[in-house]
Amino acid sequence: MIRLKNFKKKYKEKEIISCDDVTFEENKISFIMAPNGTGKTTLLKCIFNLEGYEGTIIEDEADVDANSLSKIVLWDDSPFYTNLTGFANLRVFSGKTKKDEEILRSSLKYLDEDTLKRKVKNYSYGQKKKLGLILTDIMKPRIIAMDEITNGLDYDSILLLKKHLATIKSGKTIIITGHQLPIYDDIIDNLFVIKDRKICQVEKGNKRLEEVYHEVFSGD
């Protein structure tokens, strides 16, 4: 669980995004919907203590496995070490001493062994995204954020991602941003929008995300 209370993010004197009281629930997939440039990525940076903010961000203090990270965020630009192999990146970022064979068991559904032995500078945009998904598999964090994660993924990988998220959400807080709205229609539990620099939760009901988007942002 992540709760934002009296939250406000400013750049100099300009307010970028704020809310009075918003909670991203555990055991749920929360989707943040908004046009470009409205603060989705900035919000995630604040949640992950990568930028300063006003107010309070409260995290659930559940016990964390000694071999796991408490939280992980996958950015759209997938900032891996390009001169290292996929295997080496997974070892570095996970902080583990696992052998490649052990890592491979968490990897095969996304990348094959030959690809993981190549340097990341030779990866496609989508392959870098898949490497991030493998890292999430290995670390099993309690809090997962994915910023535009479906960009660059092929159709089969998107189907695999959707199935994976639906099966791992128990005991986790998952926050996703994205613009390919039909992809997320059938997997999200809670919907949040950013409008007029405010974060708020809205009811999706039986509507498609595209319908809700047009209702909320029509005329913007």
TIRO-2110 file (N, C-alpha, C; in Angstrom, 1 decimal):
// TIRO-2110
0.8, -1.2, 0.0, N, 1, A
0.0, 0.0, 0.0, CA, 1, A
0.9, 1.2, 0.0, C, 1, A
0.5, 2.2, -0.8, N, 2, A
1.1, 3.5, -0.8, CA, 2, A
0.0, 4.6, -0.6, C, 2, A
0.2, 5.5, 0.4, N, 3, A
-0.8, 6.5, 0.6, CA, 3, A
-0.1, 7.9, 0.5, C, 3, A
-0.7, 8.8, -0.2, N, 4, A
-0.2, 10.2, -0.4, CA, 4, A
-1.2, 11.1, 0.4, C, 4, A
-0.6, 11.8, 1.3, N, 5, A
-1.4, 12.7, 2.2, CA, 5, A
-0.8, 14.2, 2.0, C, 5, A
-1.7, 15.1, 1.7, N, 6, A
-1.4, 16.5, 1.5, CA, 6, A
-0.1, 16.6, 0.6, C, 6, A
-0.1, 15.8, -0.4, N, 7, A
1.0, 15.7, -1.3, CA, 7, A
1.0, 16.8, -2.3, C, 7, A
2.2, 17.4, -2.6, N, 8, A
2.4, 18.4, -3.6, CA, 8, A
3.8, 18.4, -4.1, C, 8, A
3.9, 18.5, -5.5, N, 9, A
5.2, 18.6, -6.1, CA, 9, A
5.2, 19.9, -6.9, C, 9, A
6.3, 20.6, -6.6, N, 10, A
6.5, 21.9, -7.3, CA, 10, A
7.9, 22.0, -8.0, C, 10, A
8.0, 22.7, -9.0, N, 11, A
9.3, 23.1, -9.6, CA, 11, A
9.4, 24.6, -9.5, C, 11, A
10.3, 25.0, -8.6, N, 12, A
10.4, 26.4, -8.2, CA, 12, A
9.0, 26.7, -7.5, C, 12, A
8.3, 27.7, -8.1, N, 13, A
7.0, 28.1, -7.5, CA, 13, A
5.8, 27.5, -8.2, C, 13, A
6.1, 26.8, -9.3, N, 14, A
5.0, 26.2, -10.1, CA, 14, A
4.6, 24.9, -9.6, C, 14, A
3.3, 24.7, -9.2, N, 15, A
2.8, 23.4, -8.8, CA, 15, A
2.6, 22.5, -10.0, C, 15, A
3.1, 21.3, -9.9, N, 16, A
3.0, 20.4, -11.0, CA, 16, A
1.9, 19.4, -10.8, C, 16, A
1.8, 18.9, -9.5, N, 17, A
0.8, 17.8, -9.2, CA, 17, A
0.6, 17.8, -7.7, C, 17, A
-0.7, 17.4, -7.3, N, 18, A
-1.0, 17.4, -5.9, CA, 18, A
-2.2, 16.5, -5.6, C, 18, A
-2.4, 16.2, -4.3, N, 19, A
-3.6, 15.5, -3.9, CA, 19, A
-3.7, 15.7, -2.4, C, 19, A
-5.0, 15.6, -1.9, N, 20, A
-5.2, 15.6, -0.5, CA, 20, A
-5.0, 14.3, 0.2, C, 20, A
-5.5, 13.2, -0.4, N, 21, A
-5.4, 11.9, 0.2, CA, 21, A
-5.7, 10.8, -0.8, C, 21, A
-4.7, 10.1, -1.3, N, 22, A
-4.9, 9.1, -2.3, CA, 22, A
-4.2, 7.9, -1.9, C, 22, A
-4.8, 6.7, -2.1, N, 23, A
-4.2, 5.4, -1.7, CA, 23, A
-4.1, 4.5, -2.9, C, 23, A
-2.9, 3.9, -3.1, N, 24, A
-2.7, 2.9, -4.1, CA, 24, A
-2.7, 1.6, -3.3, C, 24, A
-3.7, 0.7, -3.5, N, 25, A
-4.0, -0.4, -2.6, CA, 25, A
-3.1, -1.6, -2.9, C, 25, A
-2.8, -2.4, -1.8, N, 26, A
-2.1, -3.6, -2.0, CA, 26, A
-3.1, -4.6, -2.6, C, 26, A
-2.5, -5.6, -3.3, N, 27, A
-3.3, -6.7, -4.0, CA, 27, A
-4.1, -6.1, -5.2, C, 27, A
-3.7, -4.9, -5.6, N, 28, A
-4.5, -4.3, -6.7, CA, 28, A
-3.5, -3.8, -7.8, C, 28, A
-4.0, -3.7, -9.0, N, 29, A
-3.2, -3.1, -10.1, CA, 29, A
-3.9, -1.7, -10.3, C, 29, A
-3.1, -0.7, -10.0, N, 30, A
-3.6, 0.7, -10.2, CA, 30, A
-3.1, 1.3, -11.4, C, 30, A
-4.0, 1.9, -12.2, N, 31, A
-3.6, 2.5, -13.5, CA, 31, A
-3.7, 4.0, -13.4, C, 31, A
-2.7, 4.8, -13.8, N, 32, A
-2.7, 6.2, -13.8, CA, 32, A
-2.9, 6.7, -15.2, C, 32, A
-4.0, 7.4, -15.5, N, 33, A
-4.3, 7.8, -16.8, CA, 33, A
-4.3, 9.4, -16.9, C, 33, A
-3.6, 9.9, -17.9, N, 34, A
-3.5, 11.3, -18.1, CA, 34, A
-2.8, 11.6, -19.4, C, 34, A
-3.0, 12.8, -20.0, N, 35, A
-2.3, 13.2, -21.2, CA, 35, A
-0.8, 13.3, -20.9, C, 35, A
0.0, 13.4, -22.0, N, 36, A
1.4, 13.6, -21.8, CA, 36, A
1.7, 14.9, -21.1, C, 36, A
2.8, 14.9, -20.3, N, 37, A
3.3, 16.1, -19.7, CA, 37, A
2.5, 16.6, -18.5, C, 37, A
1.7, 15.7, -17.9, N, 38, A
0.8, 16.1, -16.8, CA, 38, A
1.4, 15.6, -15.4, C, 38, A
2.5, 14.9, -15.4, N, 39, A
3.1, 14.6, -14.1, CA, 39, A
3.1, 13.1, -13.7, C, 39, A
2.8, 12.2, -14.6, N, 40, A
2.7, 10.8, -14.3, CA, 40, A
4.1, 10.3, -13.9, C, 40, A
5.1, 10.5, -14.7, N, 41, A
6.5, 10.1, -14.4, CA, 41, A
7.0, 10.8, -13.2, C, 41, A
6.7, 12.1, -13.1, N, 42, A
7.2, 12.8, -11.9, CA, 42, A
6.6, 12.3, -10.6, C, 42, A
5.3, 11.9, -10.6, N, 43, A
4.7, 11.3, -9.5, CA, 43, A
5.4, 10.0, -9.1, C, 43, A
5.8, 9.1, -10.0, N, 44, A
6.5, 7.9, -9.7, CA, 44, A
7.9, 8.2, -9.1, C, 44, A
8.5, 9.2, -9.6, N, 45, A
9.8, 9.6, -9.1, CA, 45, A
9.7, 10.0, -7.6, C, 45, A
8.6, 10.7, -7.3, N, 46, A
8.4, 11.1, -5.9, CA, 46, A
8.2, 9.9, -5.0, C, 46, A
7.3, 9.0, -5.5, N, 47, A
7.0, 7.8, -4.7, CA, 47, A
8.3, 7.0, -4.5, C, 47, A
9.2, 7.0, -5.4, N, 48, A
10.4, 6.2, -5.3, CA, 48, A
11.6, 7.0, -4.7, C, 48, A
11.3, 8.2, -4.1, N, 49, A
12.3, 9.0, -3.5, CA, 49, A
13.4, 9.5, -4.4, C, 49, A
13.0, 9.7, -5.7, N, 50, A
14.0, 10.2, -6.7, CA, 50, A
13.9, 11.7, -6.8, C, 50, A
12.8, 12.3, -6.3, N, 51, A
12.6, 13.7, -6.3, CA, 51, A
12.0, 14.2, -5.0, C, 51, A
12.3, 15.4, -4.6, N, 52, A
11.7, 15.9, -3.4, CA, 52, A
10.2, 16.3, -3.6, C, 52, A
9.5, 16.5, -2.5, N, 53, A
8.1, 16.8, -2.6, CA, 53, A
7.6, 17.4, -1.2, C, 53, A
6.4, 17.9, -1.2, N, 54, A
5.8, 18.4, 0.1, CA, 54, A
4.8, 17.4, 0.4, C, 54, A
4.5, 17.2, 1.7, N, 55, A
3.5, 16.3, 2.2, CA, 55, A
4.1, 15.0, 2.7, C, 55, A
3.3, 14.0, 2.6, N, 56, A
3.7, 12.7, 3.2, CA, 56, A
3.4, 11.5, 2.2, C, 56, A
4.3, 10.6, 2.0, N, 57, A
4.1, 9.4, 1.3, CA, 57, A
4.3, 8.2, 2.2, C, 57, A
3.3, 7.5, 2.5, N, 58, A
3.3, 6.4, 3.5, CA, 58, A
3.3, 5.1, 2.8, C, 58, A
4.2, 4.2, 3.2, N, 59, A
4.3, 2.8, 2.6, CA, 59, A
3.9, 1.8, 3.7, C, 59, A
3.2, 0.8, 3.3, N, 60, A
2.9, -0.3, 4.2, CA, 60, A
4.2, -0.9, 4.7, C, 60, A
4.3, -1.2, 6.0, N, 61, A
5.5, -1.6, 6.6, CA, 61, A
5.5, -3.2, 6.8, C, 61, A
5.0, -3.9, 5.8, N, 62, A
5.0, -5.3, 5.9, CA, 62, A
6.5, -5.9, 5.9, C, 62, A
6.7, -7.0, 6.4, N, 63, A
8.0, -7.6, 6.4, CA, 63, A
8.5, -7.9, 5.0, C, 63, A
9.7, -7.7, 4.7, N, 64, A
10.3, -7.9, 3.4, CA, 64, A
11.3, -9.0, 3.4, C, 64, A
11.2, -9.9, 2.5, N, 65, A
12.1, -11.0, 2.4, CA, 65, A
13.6, -10.5, 2.2, C, 65, A
14.5, -11.1, 2.9, N, 66, A
15.9, -10.6, 2.9, CA, 66, A
16.5, -10.6, 1.5, C, 66, A
15.9, -11.5, 0.6, N, 67, A
16.4, -11.6, -0.8, CA, 67, A
15.7, -10.8, -1.8, C, 67, A
14.8, -9.9, -1.3, N, 68, A
14.0, -9.1, -2.2, CA, 68, A
14.2, -7.6, -1.9, C, 68, A
13.9, -6.9, -3.0, N, 69, A
13.8, -5.4, -2.8, CA, 69, A
12.4, -5.1, -2.4, C, 69, A
12.3, -4.0, -1.6, N, 70, A
10.9, -3.6, -1.2, CA, 70, A
10.1, -3.0, -2.4, C, 70, A
10.8, -2.4, -3.3, N, 71, A
10.1, -1.8, -4.4, CA, 71, A
11.0, -1.6, -5.6, C, 71, A
10.4, -1.6, -6.8, N, 72, A
11.2, -1.5, -8.0, CA, 72, A
10.3, -0.7, -9.0, C, 72, A
11.0, 0.1, -9.8, N, 73, A
10.3, 0.9, -10.9, CA, 73, A
11.0, 0.6, -12.2, C, 73, A
10.2, 0.3, -13.3, N, 74, A
10.7, 0.1, -14.6, CA, 74, A
10.3, 1.3, -15.4, C, 74, A
11.3, 2.0, -15.9, N, 75, A
11.1, 3.2, -16.7, CA, 75, A
11.0, 2.9, -18.1, C, 75, A
10.4, 3.8, -18.9, N, 76, A
10.2, 3.7, -20.3, CA, 76, A
11.6, 3.5, -21.0, C, 76, A
12.6, 4.2, -20.5, N, 77, A
13.9, 4.2, -21.2, CA, 77, A
14.8, 3.1, -20.8, C, 77, A
14.4, 2.2, -19.9, N, 78, A
15.2, 1.0, -19.5, CA, 78, A
16.7, 1.3, -19.3, C, 78, A
17.1, 2.0, -18.3, N, 79, A
18.5, 2.4, -18.2, CA, 79, A
19.4, 1.3, -17.7, C, 79, A
19.7, 0.4, -18.5, N, 80, A
20.7, -0.7, -18.2, CA, 80, A
22.1, -0.3, -18.6, C, 80, A
23.1, -1.0, -18.1, N, 81, A
24.5, -0.8, -18.6, CA, 81, A
24.7, -1.5, -19.9, C, 81, A
24.9, -0.6, -20.9, N, 82, A
24.8, -1.1, -22.3, CA, 82, A
26.1, -2.0, -22.7, C, 82, A
27.2, -1.8, -22.0, N, 83, A
28.4, -2.6, -22.3, CA, 83, A
28.5, -3.9, -21.5, C, 83, A
27.4, -4.2, -20.7, N, 84, A
27.4, -5.5, -20.0, CA, 84, A
26.3, -6.3, -20.7, C, 84, A
26.4, -7.6, -20.5, N, 85, A
25.4, -8.6, -21.1, CA, 85, A
24.1, -8.5, -20.3, C, 85, A
23.1, -9.1, -20.8, N, 86, A
21.9, -9.2, -20.1, CA, 86, A
22.0, -9.9, -18.8, C, 86, A
22.8, -11.0, -18.8, N, 87, A
23.0, -11.8, -17.5, CA, 87, A
23.7, -10.9, -16.5, C, 87, A
24.8, -10.1, -17.0, N, 88, A
25.6, -9.3, -16.0, CA, 88, A
24.7, -8.2, -15.5, C, 88, A
23.8, -7.6, -16.3, N, 89, A
22.9, -6.5, -15.8, CA, 89, A
22.0, -7.1, -14.7, C, 89, A
21.5, -8.3, -14.9, N, 90, A
20.6, -8.8, -13.9, CA, 90, A
21.3, -9.1, -12.6, C, 90, A
22.5, -9.6, -12.7, N, 91, A
23.3, -9.8, -11.5, CA, 91, A
23.6, -8.5, -10.7, C, 91, A
24.0, -7.4, -11.5, N, 92, A
24.3, -6.2, -10.9, CA, 92, A
23.1, -5.5, -10.2, C, 92, A
22.0, -5.4, -10.9, N, 93, A
20.8, -4.7, -10.4, CA, 93, A
20.1, -5.5, -9.3, C, 93, A
20.2, -6.8, -9.4, N, 94, A
19.6, -7.6, -8.3, CA, 94, A
20.4, -7.7, -7.1, C, 94, A
21.7, -7.5, -7.2, N, 95, A
22.6, -7.6, -6.1, CA, 95, A
22.8, -9.0, -5.6, C, 95, A
22.6, -9.9, -6.5, N, 96, A
22.6, -11.3, -6.1, CA, 96, A
23.9, -12.0, -6.7, C, 96, A
24.2, -13.1, -6.2, N, 97, A
25.3, -13.9, -6.7, CA, 97, A
24.8, -15.2, -7.4, C, 97, A
23.6, -15.1, -7.9, N, 98, A
23.1, -16.3, -8.6, CA, 98, A
23.9, -16.6, -9.8, C, 98, A
23.9, -17.9, -10.1, N, 99, A
24.5, -18.3, -11.4, CA, 99, A
23.6, -18.0, -12.5, C, 99, A
24.2, -17.9, -13.7, N, 100, A
23.4, -17.7, -14.9, CA, 100, A
22.3, -18.7, -15.1, C, 100, A
22.5, -19.9, -14.7, N, 101, A
21.5, -21.0, -14.9, CA, 101, A
20.3, -20.7, -14.0, C, 101, A
20.5, -20.2, -12.8, N, 102, A
19.4, -19.9, -11.9, CA, 102, A
18.6, -18.7, -12.5, C, 102, A
19.3, -17.6, -13.0, N, 103, A
18.7, -16.5, -13.5, CA, 103, A
17.9, -16.9, -14.8, C, 103, A
18.4, -17.8, -15.5, N, 104, A
17.7, -18.2, -16.8, CA, 104, A
16.3, -18.8, -16.5, C, 104, A
16.2, -19.5, -15.4, N, 105, A
14.8, -20.0, -15.1, CA, 105, A
13.8, -19.0, -15.0, C, 105, A
14.2, -17.8, -14.6, N, 106, A
13.2, -16.6, -14.5, CA, 106, A
13.1, -15.9, -15.8, C, 106, A
13.9, -16.2, -16.8, N, 107, A
14.1, -15.4, -17.9, CA, 107, A
13.5, -15.9, -19.2, C, 107, A
13.4, -17.2, -19.3, N, 108, A
13.1, -17.9, -20.6, CA, 108, A
11.8, -17.4, -21.2, C, 108, A
10.8, -17.0, -20.4, N, 109, A
9.5, -16.6, -21.0, CA, 109, A
9.6, -15.3, -21.6, C, 109, A
10.7, -14.5, -21.4, N, 110, A
10.9, -13.2, -22.0, CA, 110, A
12.1, -13.2, -23.0, C, 110, A
13.2, -13.7, -22.6, N, 111, A
14.4, -13.7, -23.5, CA, 111, A
15.1, -15.0, -23.5, C, 111, A
15.7, -15.4, -24.6, N, 112, A
16.4, -16.7, -24.6, CA, 112, A
17.8, -16.5, -24.1, C, 112, A
18.5, -17.7, -23.9, N, 113, A
19.9, -17.7, -23.4, CA, 113, A
20.8, -16.9, -24.2, C, 113, A
20.8, -17.1, -25.6, N, 114, A
21.7, -16.4, -26.5, CA, 114, A
21.6, -14.9, -26.3, C, 114, A
20.3, -14.4, -26.2, N, 115, A
20.1, -13.0, -26.1, CA, 115, A
20.7, -12.5, -24.8, C, 115, A
20.5, -13.2, -23.7, N, 116, A
21.0, -12.8, -22.4, CA, 116, A
22.6, -12.8, -22.4, C, 116, A
23.2, -13.5, -23.3, N, 117, A
24.7, -13.5, -23.3, CA, 117, A
25.2, -12.3, -24.1, C, 117, A
24.3, -11.6, -24.8, N, 118, A
24.8, -10.5, -25.7, CA, 118, A
24.8, -9.2, -24.8, C, 118, A
25.6, -8.3, -25.3, N, 119, A
25.7, -7.0, -24.6, CA, 119, A
24.4, -6.2, -24.9, C, 119, A
24.0, -5.5, -23.9, N, 120, A
22.7, -4.8, -24.0, CA, 120, A
22.7, -3.7, -25.1, C, 120, A
23.8, -3.2, -25.4, N, 121, A
23.9, -2.2, -26.5, CA, 121, A
23.4, -2.8, -27.8, C, 121, A
23.4, -4.1, -27.9, N, 122, A
22.9, -4.7, -29.1, CA, 122, A
21.4, -5.1, -29.0, C, 122, A
20.7, -4.8, -27.9, N, 123, A
19.3, -5.1, -27.7, CA, 123, A
18.4, -4.1, -28.5, C, 123, A
17.3, -4.6, -28.8, N, 124, A
16.2, -3.7, -29.3, CA, 124, A
15.6, -3.0, -28.1, C, 124, A
14.8, -2.0, -28.4, N, 125, A
14.0, -1.3, -27.4, CA, 125, A
13.1, -2.3, -26.6, C, 125, A
12.4, -3.2, -27.3, N, 126, A
11.6, -4.1, -26.7, CA, 126, A
12.3, -5.1, -25.8, C, 126, A
13.5, -5.5, -26.3, N, 127, A
14.3, -6.5, -25.5, CA, 127, A
14.8, -5.9, -24.2, C, 127, A
15.1, -4.6, -24.2, N, 128, A
15.5, -3.9, -22.9, CA, 128, A
14.3, -3.9, -22.0, C, 128, A
13.1, -3.7, -22.5, N, 129, A
11.9, -3.7, -21.7, CA, 129, A
11.7, -5.1, -21.0, C, 129, A
11.9, -6.2, -21.8, N, 130, A
11.8, -7.5, -21.3, CA, 130, A
12.9, -7.8, -20.3, C, 130, A
14.1, -7.2, -20.4, N, 131, A
15.1, -7.4, -19.4, CA, 131, A
14.6, -6.9, -18.0, C, 131, A
13.9, -5.7, -18.1, N, 132, A
13.4, -5.2, -16.9, CA, 132, A
12.3, -6.0, -16.2, C, 132, A
11.5, -6.7, -17.1, N, 133, A
10.5, -7.6, -16.5, CA, 133, A
11.1, -8.8, -15.9, C, 133, A
12.2, -9.3, -16.4, N, 134, A
13.0, -10.4, -15.8, CA, 134, A
13.5, -10.0, -14.5, C, 134, A
14.0, -8.8, -14.4, N, 135, A
14.5, -8.3, -13.1, CA, 135, A
13.4, -8.3, -12.0, C, 135, A
12.3, -7.8, -12.4, N, 136, A
11.1, -7.8, -11.5, CA, 136, A
10.8, -9.3, -11.0, C, 136, A
10.9, -10.2, -12.0, N, 137, A
10.6, -11.6, -11.6, CA, 137, A
11.6, -12.1, -10.6, C, 137, A
12.9, -11.8, -10.8, N, 138, A
13.9, -12.2, -9.9, CA, 138, A
13.8, -11.6, -8.5, C, 138, A
13.5, -10.3, -8.4, N, 139, A
13.6, -9.6, -7.1, CA, 139, A
12.3, -9.8, -6.3, C, 139, A
11.1, -10.0, -7.0, N, 140, A
9.9, -10.2, -6.3, CA, 140, A
9.6, -9.0, -5.3, C, 140, A
9.6, -7.8, -5.7, N, 141, A
9.3, -6.7, -4.8, CA, 141, A
7.9, -6.6, -4.4, C, 141, A
7.7, -5.9, -3.3, N, 142, A
6.3, -5.7, -2.8, CA, 142, A
5.6, -4.6, -3.6, C, 142, A
6.4, -3.6, -4.0, N, 143, A
5.8, -2.4, -4.7, CA, 143, A
6.5, -2.4, -6.1, C, 143, A
5.6, -2.4, -7.1, N, 144, A
6.1, -2.4, -8.5, CA, 144, A
5.5, -1.2, -9.3, C, 144, A
6.3, -0.4, -9.9, N, 145, A
5.7, 0.6, -10.8, CA, 145, A
6.3, 0.4, -12.2, C, 145, A
5.4, 0.6, -13.2, N, 146, A
5.8, 0.4, -14.6, CA, 146, A
5.4, 1.6, -15.4, C, 146, A
6.3, 2.4, -15.9, N, 147, A
6.1, 3.6, -16.6, CA, 147, A
6.1, 3.3, -18.1, C, 147, A
5.0, 3.3, -18.8, N, 148, A
4.9, 3.1, -20.2, CA, 148, A
5.5, 1.7, -20.6, C, 148, A
5.3, 0.7, -19.8, N, 149, A
6.0, -0.6, -19.9, CA, 149, A
5.6, -1.3, -21.2, C, 149, A
4.5, -1.1, -21.8, N, 150, A
4.1, -1.8, -23.0, CA, 150, A
4.7, -1.2, -24.3, C, 150, A
5.3, 0.0, -24.2, N, 151, A
6.0, 0.5, -25.4, CA, 151, A
7.1, -0.4, -25.9, C, 151, A
7.1, -0.8, -27.1, N, 152, A
8.2, -1.6, -27.7, CA, 152, A
8.0, -3.1, -27.5, C, 152, A
6.9, -3.5, -26.8, N, 153, A
6.7, -4.9, -26.6, CA, 153, A
5.8, -5.5, -27.8, C, 153, A
6.2, -6.7, -28.3, N, 154, A
5.3, -7.3, -29.3, CA, 154, A
4.1, -7.8, -28.7, C, 154, A
3.2, -8.3, -29.6, N, 155, A
1.8, -8.7, -29.1, CA, 155, A
1.9, -9.9, -28.1, C, 155, A
2.7, -10.9, -28.4, N, 156, A
2.9, -12.0, -27.6, CA, 156, A
3.4, -11.6, -26.2, C, 156, A
4.4, -10.7, -26.2, N, 157, A
4.9, -10.2, -24.9, CA, 157, A
3.9, -9.5, -24.1, C, 157, A
3.1, -8.7, -24.7, N, 158, A
2.0, -8.0, -24.0, CA, 158, A
1.0, -8.9, -23.4, C, 158, A
0.7, -10.0, -24.1, N, 159, A
-0.2, -11.0, -23.5, CA, 159, A
0.4, -11.6, -22.3, C, 159, A
1.7, -11.9, -22.4, N, 160, A
2.4, -12.6, -21.3, CA, 160, A
2.5, -11.6, -20.1, C, 160, A
2.8, -10.4, -20.4, N, 161, A
2.8, -9.4, -19.3, CA, 161, A
1.5, -9.3, -18.6, C, 161, A
0.4, -9.2, -19.3, N, 162, A
-0.9, -9.1, -18.7, CA, 162, A
-1.2, -10.3, -17.8, C, 162, A
-0.9, -11.5, -18.3, N, 163, A
-1.1, -12.7, -17.5, CA, 163, A
-0.2, -12.7, -16.3, C, 163, A
1.0, -12.3, -16.5, N, 164, A
2.0, -12.2, -15.3, CA, 164, A
1.5, -11.3, -14.2, C, 164, A
1.1, -10.1, -14.6, N, 165, A
0.6, -9.1, -13.6, CA, 165, A
-0.6, -9.6, -12.9, C, 165, A
-1.5, -10.2, -13.6, N, 166, A
-2.7, -10.7, -12.9, CA, 166, A
-2.4, -11.8, -11.9, C, 166, A
-1.4, -12.6, -12.1, N, 167, A
-1.1, -13.7, -11.3, CA, 167, A
-0.2, -13.3, -10.1, C, 167, A
0.6, -12.2, -10.2, N, 168, A
1.5, -11.8, -9.1, CA, 168, A
1.0, -10.7, -8.2, C, 168, A
-0.2, -10.2, -8.5, N, 169, A
-0.6, -9.0, -7.7, CA, 169, A
-0.9, -9.2, -6.2, C, 169, A
-1.1, -10.5, -5.9, N, 170, A
-1.4, -10.8, -4.5, CA, 170, A
-0.2, -10.4, -3.6, C, 170, A
-0.4, -9.6, -2.6, N, 171, A
0.7, -9.2, -1.7, CA, 171, A
1.5, -8.1, -2.2, C, 171, A
1.1, -7.5, -3.4, N, 172, A
1.9, -6.5, -4.0, CA, 172, A
1.0, -5.2, -4.3, C, 172, A
1.7, -4.1, -4.4, N, 173, A
1.1, -2.9, -4.8, CA, 173, A
1.7, -2.6, -6.2, C, 173, A
0.8, -2.6, -7.3, N, 174, A
1.3, -2.4, -8.6, CA, 174, A
0.7, -1.1, -9.2, C, 174, A
1.6, -0.2, -9.7, N, 175, A
1.1, 1.0, -10.3, CA, 175, A
1.7, 1.1, -11.7, C, 175, A
0.8, 1.3, -12.7, N, 176, A
1.1, 1.3, -14.1, CA, 176, A
0.7, 2.7, -14.7, C, 176, A
1.5, 3.2, -15.6, N, 177, A
1.1, 4.3, -16.5, CA, 177, A
1.2, 3.8, -17.9, C, 177, A
0.4, 4.5, -18.8, N, 178, A
0.5, 4.1, -20.2, CA, 178, A
-0.5, 4.8, -21.0, C, 178, A
-0.4, 4.7, -22.4, N, 179, A
-1.3, 5.4, -23.3, CA, 179, A
-2.0, 4.4, -24.2, C, 179, A
-1.5, 3.1, -24.2, N, 180, A
-2.2, 2.1, -25.1, CA, 180, A
-3.3, 1.5, -24.2, C, 180, A
-4.4, 2.3, -24.1, N, 181, A
-5.4, 2.0, -23.1, CA, 181, A
-6.1, 0.7, -23.3, C, 181, A
-6.4, 0.2, -24.5, N, 182, A
-7.1, -1.1, -24.6, CA, 182, A
-6.4, -2.3, -24.0, C, 182, A
-5.0, -2.1, -23.9, N, 183, A
-4.2, -3.2, -23.3, CA, 183, A
-4.6, -3.5, -21.9, C, 183, A
-4.9, -2.4, -21.1, N, 184, A
-5.1, -2.5, -19.7, CA, 184, A
-6.5, -2.7, -19.2, C, 184, A
-7.5, -2.6, -20.2, N, 185, A
-8.9, -2.6, -19.8, CA, 185, A
-9.3, -3.8, -18.9, C, 185, A
-8.8, -5.0, -19.1, N, 186, A
-9.2, -6.1, -18.4, CA, 186, A
-8.3, -6.6, -17.3, C, 186, A
-7.3, -5.8, -16.9, N, 187, A
-6.4, -6.2, -15.8, CA, 187, A
-6.4, -5.3, -14.6, C, 187, A
-6.8, -4.0, -14.9, N, 188, A
-6.6, -3.0, -13.8, CA, 188, A
-7.8, -3.1, -12.8, C, 188, A
-7.5, -2.8, -11.5, N, 189, A
-8.5, -2.8, -10.5, CA, 189, A
-8.9, -1.4, -10.1, C, 189, A
-8.0, -0.5, -10.0, N, 190, A
-8.3, 0.9, -9.6, CA, 190, A
-7.8, 1.8, -10.7, C, 190, A
-8.5, 2.9, -10.9, N, 191, A
-8.2, 3.9, -12.0, CA, 191, A
-8.0, 5.2, -11.3, C, 191, A
-6.9, 5.9, -11.7, N, 192, A
-6.6, 7.2, -11.2, CA, 192, A
-6.4, 8.1, -12.4, C, 192, A
-6.7, 9.4, -12.3, N, 193, A
-6.5, 10.3, -13.4, CA, 193, A
-5.8, 11.6, -12.8, C, 193, A
-5.0, 12.2, -13.6, N, 194, A
-4.4, 13.5, -13.2, CA, 194, A
-5.1, 14.6, -14.1, C, 194, A
-5.8, 15.5, -13.5, N, 195, A
-6.5, 16.5, -14.3, CA, 195, A
-6.4, 17.8, -13.5, C, 195, A
-6.1, 18.9, -14.2, N, 196, A
-5.9, 20.2, -13.5, CA, 196, A
-4.9, 20.1, -12.4, C, 196, A
-3.9, 19.3, -12.6, N, 197, A
-2.8, 19.1, -11.6, CA, 197, A
-3.2, 18.4, -10.4, C, 197, A
-4.3, 17.7, -10.4, N, 198, A
-4.8, 17.0, -9.2, CA, 198, A
-4.9, 15.5, -9.5, C, 198, A
-4.4, 14.7, -8.5, N, 199, A
-4.6, 13.2, -8.7, CA, 199, A
-5.9, 12.8, -8.0, C, 199, A
-6.7, 12.0, -8.6, N, 200, A
-7.9, 11.5, -8.0, CA, 200, A
-8.3, 10.2, -8.5, C, 200, A
-9.0, 9.4, -7.7, N, 201, A
-9.5, 8.1, -8.2, CA, 201, A
-10.8, 8.2, -8.8, C, 201, A
-11.1, 7.5, -9.9, N, 202, A
-12.4, 7.6, -10.6, CA, 202, A
-12.9, 6.1, -10.7, C, 202, A
-14.2, 6.0, -10.8, N, 203, A
-14.8, 4.7, -11.1, CA, 203, A
-14.8, 4.4, -12.5, C, 203, A
-14.3, 3.2, -12.9, N, 204, A
-14.3, 2.8, -14.3, CA, 204, A
-15.6, 2.1, -14.6, C, 204, A
-16.1, 1.3, -13.7, N, 205, A
-17.3, 0.6, -13.9, CA, 205, A
-17.1, -0.4, -15.1, C, 205, A
-18.1, -0.5, -16.0, N, 206, A
-18.0, -1.4, -17.1, CA, 206, A
-17.5, -0.7, -18.4, C, 206, A
-17.1, 0.6, -18.2, N, 207, A
-16.7, 1.4, -19.3, CA, 207, A
-15.2, 1.0, -19.7, C, 207, A
-14.9, 1.2, -21.0, N, 208, A
-13.6, 1.0, -21.5, CA, 208, A
-12.8, 2.2, -21.1, C, 208, A
-11.5, 2.0, -20.9, N, 209, A
-10.6, 3.1, -20.5, CA, 209, A
-10.7, 4.3, -21.6, C, 209, A
-10.8, 4.0, -22.8, N, 210, A
-10.9, 5.0, -23.8, CA, 210, A
-12.1, 5.9, -23.6, C, 210, A
-13.2, 5.3, -23.2, N, 211, A
-14.5, 6.0, -22.9, CA, 211, A
-14.2, 7.0, -21.7, C, 211, A
-13.6, 6.4, -20.7, N, 212, A
-13.4, 7.2, -19.5, CA, 212, A
-12.5, 8.4, -19.8, C, 212, A
-11.4, 8.1, -20.6, N, 213, A
-10.5, 9.1, -21.0, CA, 213, A
-11.2, 10.3, -21.7, C, 213, A
-12.0, 10.0, -22.7, N, 214, A
-12.7, 11.0, -23.4, CA, 214, A
-13.7, 11.8, -22.5, C, 214, A
-14.3, 11.1, -21.6, N, 215, A
-15.2, 11.8, -20.6, CA, 215, A
-14.5, 12.8, -19.7, C, 215, A
-13.3, 12.3, -19.2, N, 216, A
-12.6, 13.1, -18.3, CA, 216, A
-11.8, 14.3, -18.9, C, 216, A
-11.3, 14.0, -20.1, N, 217, A
-10.4, 15.0, -20.7, CA, 217, A
-10.9, 15.6, -22.0, C, 217, A
-12.2, 15.4, -22.3, N, 218, A
-12.8, 16.1, -23.4, CA, 218, A
-12.7, 17.6, -23.3, C, 218, A
-12.3, 18.2, -24.3, N, 219, A
-12.2, 19.7, -24.3, CA, 219, A
-10.8, 20.2, -23.7, C, 219, A
-10.0, 19.2, -23.2, N, 220, A
-8.7, 19.7, -22.7, CA, 220, A
-7.7, 19.9, -23.9, C, 220, A
END
